Amino acid sequence: METLEDAPASATATEETVLVRLGGSRYGLPVRAVAEVGRLPALTRVPGLPEWVAGAANWRGRVLAVLDVRPLLEAPRAPVDRRGRMVVLTSRGVQAGLVVEGVEGTLDVDPSAVEPPLASLPGRTAALLCGQLTDPVEGLEGPCGLLDLAALFALADELPRVRRAG
């Protein structure tokens, strides 16, 4: 799992984090993994895939898988309005889109302020989080879950494998 503690150590090491809304709650993503943010494009649903795969999009001339992890976070899945965005994430040369209800800006997170996810969270939800912020942090009011980038990309392992005729 990729966590904030994996970041290079220094006396004042903070990690810039993008704050997004999912299911009415606030979550953070490491800015180093955010390739871009844009309006939610038209999505083509792919039959036979789990509900957390929103579909495929034509993004800048290439096909991009788009995830909607609100069902995995057990968060309400209301329709995304005009504030909705797609955050394009990159990890190890692989890109995927993430549907979010809005982007609230960025925040510098001190790794010492990160707490473990609540023990009472359902297993599936806890598996997508690398920590949380609950104590007051400058620029942040209320709690914020920190999404685990490696866990998001590991969701690909759960997708059915296509067998090709040969």
Residue pairs with C-beta under 8 A, 6 or more apart in sequence:
1 130
1 148
1 150
1 151
2 130
2 148
2 149
2 150
3 114
3 130
3 131
3 148
4 15
4 30
4 109
4 111
4 114
4 130
4 131
4 146
5 111
5 114
7 13
7 15
7 111
13 110
13 111
14 108
14 109
14 110
14 111
15 30
15 31
15 32
15 108
15 109
15 111
16 30
16 31
16 32
16 106
16 107
16 108
16 109
17 28
17 29
17 30
17 31
17 106
17 107
17 108
17 109
17 146
18 28
18 29
18 30
18 31
18 34
18 37
18 87
18 103
18 105
18 106
19 26
19 27
19 28
19 103
19 104
19 105
19 106
19 107
19 140
19 144
20 26
20 27
20 28
20 29
20 85
20 87
20 98
20 100
20 101
20 102
20 103
20 104
21 27
21 100
21 101
21 102
21 103
21 104
22 69
22 70
22 73
22 75
22 100
22 101
23 70
23 73
23 74
23 75
23 76
23 77
23 101
24 75
24 76
24 78
24 101
25 73
25 75
25 143
25 145
26 104
26 140
26 142
26 143
26 144
26 145
27 73
27 144
27 145
27 146
27 147
28 107
28 109
28 133
28 144
28 145
28 146
28 147
29 87
29 89
29 98
29 147
29 149
30 149
31 106
33 89
33 90
33 91
33 149
34 87
34 88
34 89
34 90
35 88
35 89
35 90
35 95
36 87
36 88
37 85
37 86
37 87
37 88
37 103
38 59
38 85
38 86
38 88
39 84
39 85
39 86
40 80
40 84
40 85
40 86
40 99
41 57
41 58
41 59
41 86
42 57
42 58
43 54
43 55
43 56
43 57
43 66
44 55
44 56
44 57
45 54
45 55
46 53
46 55
46 56
48 160
49 159
49 160
50 158
50 159
51 68
51 71
52 67
52 68
52 69
52 70
52 71
52 72
52 155
53 65
53 66
53 67
53 68
53 159
54 66
54 67
54 68
54 97
54 99
55 66
56 63
56 64
56 65
56 66
57 63
57 64
57 66
57 86
57 97
58 64
59 86
59 88
59 97
64 88
64 95
64 96
64 97
65 96
65 97
66 86
66 96
66 97
66 98
66 99
67 96
67 97
67 98
67 99
67 152
67 155
68 77
68 98
68 99
69 98
69 128
69 147
69 152
69 155
70 76
70 77
70 99
71 77
72 124
72 125
72 128
72 155
73 125
73 128
73 145
74 122
74 124
74 125
78 101
80 99
80 101
81 101
83 101
83 102
84 99
84 100
84 101
84 102
85 100
85 102
85 103
86 97
86 98
86 99
86 100
87 97
87 98
87 100
87 103
88 95
88 96
88 97
88 98
89 95
89 96
89 97
89 98
89 149
89 152
89 153
91 149
91 150
91 152
91 153
92 153
94 153
96 152
96 153
98 152
105 139
107 137
107 139
107 140
107 144
108 139
109 133
109 137
109 146
110 137
113 133
113 135
113 137
114 130
114 131
114 132
114 133
114 146
115 131
115 132
115 133
115 134
115 135
116 131
116 132
117 125
117 126
117 129
117 130
117 131
117 132
117 145
118 126
118 132
121 129
127 148
127 151
128 147
128 148
128 151
128 152
129 145
129 146
129 147
129 148
129 151
130 146
130 147
130 148
130 151
131 145
131 146
132 143
132 144
132 145
132 146
133 140
133 143
133 144
133 146
134 143
137 144
